[in-house]
């Protein structure tokens, strides 16, 4: 946790320095690309194993299938966004 706080603060310092020379859109793009590369490396190193999830089972709770509740929750969440 301490390391994460230190690295986040260090990133903030570098962003402040870079903002004097580079437009903010470019800074955001580079930060995003670094994150994508880091996650791709992590996914590939783990063999994509932790990315896979099992489908929810069709469990009946109080006469309603839980999968229907998940779908309703997903649809309502997408609409509110």
Secondary structure, DSSP 8 states (H G I E B T S, - for coil): -HHHHHHHHHHHHHHHHHTTTS-HHHHHHHHHHHHHHHHHHHHHHHTTTTT--------EETTEEHHHHHHHHHHHHHHH-
